[in-house]
Amino acid sequence: MKLYFSRNPNPRLAVAVARCLDVNVEFEFASPFAPEKLEKFRRLNPNISLPILVEEEGKSLWEADAIACRLSRHAQSDFWRSGDDEPEMIRWLSWGKEHFAFACDMVHFERGTKQRYGIGPIDQGRVEEGLRHFRTAAAILDAVLAEQQWLVGNSVSYADFRMATFLPFNDAARLPLDDYPSVRRWYRRLDEIDAWRDPFKGLDAPELPPVP
C-alpha cells in the first residue's frame, strides 16, 4: 500500500493513523496540484486532494476517515472501534466534524491556511464566528473529558485522533485551549503518543510555508 500525503491537517491525520497502527505502508509526499501531477491525482481522487491510499491492486481510497477504517482493519486493530463501541465512535466522528473540528478549521483557515499560501487577508468576522462555535463545542467536550480520559472506552481510538485534527496547528490558529482544562489534559495525553506528536519523523516531508 502507498499513502500519498502532505503536512496539511487531514493528510497529517492519515499518516498519524498509519504510524500509530504500524502498518506496512509506503509514504510518498505529494503535491497534487502541480501541473505535471494534476491528471495523475485526478485519476486517483476526483477531488484532487490528499490523503489517498493506493492498494496493491491499484485501487485508490480517499478521505481520511475511510483510510483510517481501512488501515485499522488491515492491522486487525480496534483503533477503529467495532461492535458495541462503534456507534459511540461514529457519534464523536460526526459531532466533531460538525462542531469542534469544524470550528477549529474555520479559525485555522483564516489565521493559518490563508496566510501560509497568500490567499487573502484574515476575515475577522469569520474568526469571531469560528471562536463562538469553538467555545460552545469545547465546553461540551470539556464536560465529557472531565469524566473520562478518552472519547471511546479506556484507550485511545480514531475518534480522539479525528477530534484533534487541527490542534497541532494551534500555533497559527491560537484557539483558547487553556480555557478548557479537561480538553487540554486530553490533548496532552494524545501528544504523548509518538505517532501523533511527530508523524513525519524520518519521512521526506517538506515543512509547510511559515505563517507571516
C-alpha positions as CSV (number, residue, x, y, z in Angstrom):
1,M,0.0,0.0,0.0
2,K,1.1,3.6,-0.7
3,L,-0.2,6.6,1.2
4,Y,0.1,9.9,-0.6
5,F,0.3,12.8,1.9
6,S,1.3,16.3,2.7
7,R,1.7,18.1,6.0
8,N,-1.8,19.7,5.9
9,P,-4.3,18.6,8.6
10,N,-6.2,15.7,7.0
11,P,-3.2,14.1,5.3
12,R,-1.3,14.5,8.6
13,L,-4.1,12.7,10.3
14,A,-3.9,9.8,7.9
15,V,-0.1,9.5,8.4
16,A,-0.5,9.6,12.2
17,V,-3.0,6.7,12.0
18,A,-0.7,4.6,9.7
19,R,2.2,5.1,12.1
20,C,0.2,4.5,15.2
21,L,-1.0,1.2,13.8
22,D,2.5,0.4,12.5
23,V,1.0,-0.6,9.1
24,N,3.4,-1.5,6.3
25,V,2.7,1.5,4.1
26,E,4.9,3.3,1.7
27,F,4.7,7.0,2.3
28,E,5.0,9.5,-0.5
29,F,4.8,13.2,-0.1
30,A,2.7,14.7,-2.9
31,S,1.7,18.0,-4.5
32,P,-1.4,17.0,-6.5
33,F,-2.0,20.5,-7.9
34,A,1.5,20.7,-9.5
35,P,0.7,21.0,-13.3
36,E,2.6,17.9,-14.2
37,K,0.9,15.8,-11.4
38,L,-2.7,17.1,-11.8
39,E,-4.0,14.4,-14.1
40,K,-2.4,11.6,-12.2
41,F,-4.0,12.7,-9.0
42,R,-7.4,13.4,-10.6
43,R,-7.5,9.7,-11.6
44,L,-6.8,8.7,-8.1
45,N,-9.2,11.2,-6.5
46,P,-11.6,13.3,-8.5
47,N,-11.4,15.9,-5.7
48,I,-7.6,16.2,-6.4
49,S,-7.0,16.3,-2.6
50,L,-4.9,14.3,-0.1
51,P,-4.7,11.8,1.6
52,I,-5.0,9.0,-0.9
53,L,-4.3,5.3,-0.1
54,V,-3.4,3.1,-3.1
55,E,-3.5,-0.6,-2.5
56,E,-1.6,-3.3,-4.3
57,E,-4.2,-3.9,-7.0
58,G,-4.2,-0.2,-7.8
59,K,-7.5,0.6,-6.2
60,S,-7.4,4.1,-4.6
61,L,-9.2,5.1,-1.4
62,W,-9.6,8.8,-0.5
63,E,-10.9,10.7,2.6
64,A,-9.0,10.4,5.9
65,D,-11.9,8.6,7.8
66,A,-12.2,5.9,5.1
67,I,-8.4,5.4,5.1
68,A,-8.3,5.2,8.9
69,C,-11.0,2.5,8.8
70,R,-9.2,0.5,6.1
71,L,-5.8,0.7,7.9
72,S,-7.3,-0.3,11.2
73,R,-9.0,-3.4,9.6
74,H,-5.7,-4.2,7.8
75,A,-3.9,-4.1,11.2
76,Q,-6.7,-6.1,12.9
77,S,-6.8,-3.3,15.4
78,D,-9.7,-1.9,17.5
79,F,-8.3,1.6,16.9
80,W,-11.4,2.0,14.6
81,R,-13.9,0.7,17.1
82,S,-16.3,-2.0,16.0
83,G,-19.0,-4.0,17.7
84,D,-20.9,-2.3,20.6
85,D,-18.4,0.6,20.7
86,E,-18.8,1.6,17.0
87,P,-22.0,3.7,17.4
88,E,-20.2,5.7,20.2
89,M,-17.2,6.3,17.9
90,I,-19.3,7.3,15.0
91,R,-21.2,9.7,17.2
92,W,-17.9,11.5,18.1
93,L,-16.7,11.5,14.5
94,S,-20.0,13.0,13.3
95,W,-20.2,15.6,16.1
96,G,-16.6,16.5,15.9
97,K,-16.7,17.2,12.2
98,E,-19.9,19.3,12.5
99,H,-18.9,21.2,15.7
100,F,-15.4,21.0,17.4
101,A,-13.2,20.3,14.4
102,F,-15.5,22.4,12.2
103,A,-14.8,25.4,14.5
104,C,-11.1,24.7,14.7
105,D,-10.9,24.6,10.9
106,M,-12.8,27.8,10.5
107,V,-10.4,29.8,12.6
108,H,-7.3,27.9,11.3
109,F,-8.3,28.6,7.7
110,E,-8.3,32.4,8.4
111,R,-5.3,32.7,10.6
112,G,-3.2,29.8,9.2
113,T,-4.0,28.5,5.7
114,K,-4.8,31.8,4.1
115,Q,-1.7,33.4,5.5
116,R,0.6,30.5,4.6
117,Y,-0.5,30.5,1.0
118,G,-1.1,34.2,0.5
119,I,-4.8,33.8,-0.5
120,G,-6.2,36.8,1.2
121,P,-6.4,38.8,4.4
122,I,-7.8,37.5,7.7
123,D,-11.6,37.8,7.8
124,Q,-12.1,38.8,11.4
125,G,-15.9,38.2,11.2
126,R,-15.2,34.5,10.2
127,V,-12.6,34.3,13.0
128,E,-15.1,35.5,15.6
129,E,-17.8,33.2,14.2
130,G,-15.4,30.3,14.5
131,L,-14.4,31.2,18.0
132,R,-18.1,31.3,19.1
133,H,-18.6,27.8,17.6
134,F,-15.4,26.7,19.3
135,R,-16.4,27.9,22.7
136,T,-19.7,26.1,22.5
137,A,-18.2,22.9,21.3
138,A,-15.2,23.0,23.6
139,A,-17.4,23.4,26.7
140,I,-19.3,20.3,25.7
141,L,-16.1,18.3,25.1
142,D,-14.6,19.6,28.3
143,A,-17.5,18.3,30.3
144,V,-17.3,14.9,28.7
145,L,-13.5,14.7,29.2
146,A,-13.8,15.7,32.8
147,E,-15.3,12.2,33.3
148,Q,-13.1,10.1,31.1
149,Q,-9.6,10.0,29.6
150,W,-10.6,9.1,26.1
151,L,-13.6,9.6,23.9
152,V,-14.5,5.9,23.5
153,G,-13.7,3.3,26.1
154,N,-10.5,3.2,28.1
155,S,-7.9,3.6,25.4
156,V,-7.2,6.0,22.5
157,S,-9.1,5.5,19.3
158,Y,-9.5,7.1,16.0
159,A,-12.3,9.3,17.5
160,D,-9.6,11.0,19.5
161,F,-7.3,11.5,16.5
162,R,-10.1,12.9,14.4
163,M,-11.4,15.2,17.1
164,A,-7.8,16.7,17.4
165,T,-7.2,17.1,13.7
166,F,-6.5,20.8,13.8
167,L,-4.9,21.1,17.2
168,P,-1.3,20.5,16.1
169,F,-1.7,23.7,14.1
170,N,-2.8,25.8,17.1
171,D,0.3,27.9,16.9
172,A,-1.3,29.5,13.9
173,A,-5.0,29.3,14.9
174,R,-4.5,30.4,18.6
175,L,-7.6,28.8,19.9
176,P,-8.1,29.3,23.6
177,L,-7.4,25.7,24.7
178,D,-6.3,26.9,28.2
179,D,-9.9,27.9,29.0
180,Y,-10.9,24.2,28.9
181,P,-8.7,22.2,31.3
182,S,-10.1,18.8,30.6
183,V,-9.6,19.3,26.8
184,R,-6.1,20.5,27.5
185,R,-5.3,17.4,29.6
186,W,-6.8,15.1,27.0
187,Y,-4.7,16.7,24.3
188,R,-1.5,16.4,26.3
189,R,-2.2,12.7,26.7
190,L,-2.6,12.5,22.9
191,D,0.6,14.4,22.3
192,E,2.5,11.8,24.4
193,I,1.9,9.3,21.5
194,D,4.9,9.4,19.2
195,A,2.8,8.7,16.1
196,W,0.6,11.7,16.8
197,R,3.2,14.1,18.1
198,D,5.6,13.6,15.2
199,P,4.0,11.5,12.4
200,F,6.5,12.7,9.8
201,K,9.6,11.6,11.7
202,G,12.0,10.0,9.2
203,L,9.9,10.8,6.2
204,D,10.7,13.1,3.2
205,A,8.1,15.8,4.1
206,P,9.0,19.4,3.4
207,E,7.7,21.8,6.0
208,L,4.6,23.9,5.4
209,P,5.2,27.6,4.4
210,P,5.5,29.7,7.5
211,V,2.7,31.9,8.7
212,P,3.9,35.5,8.3
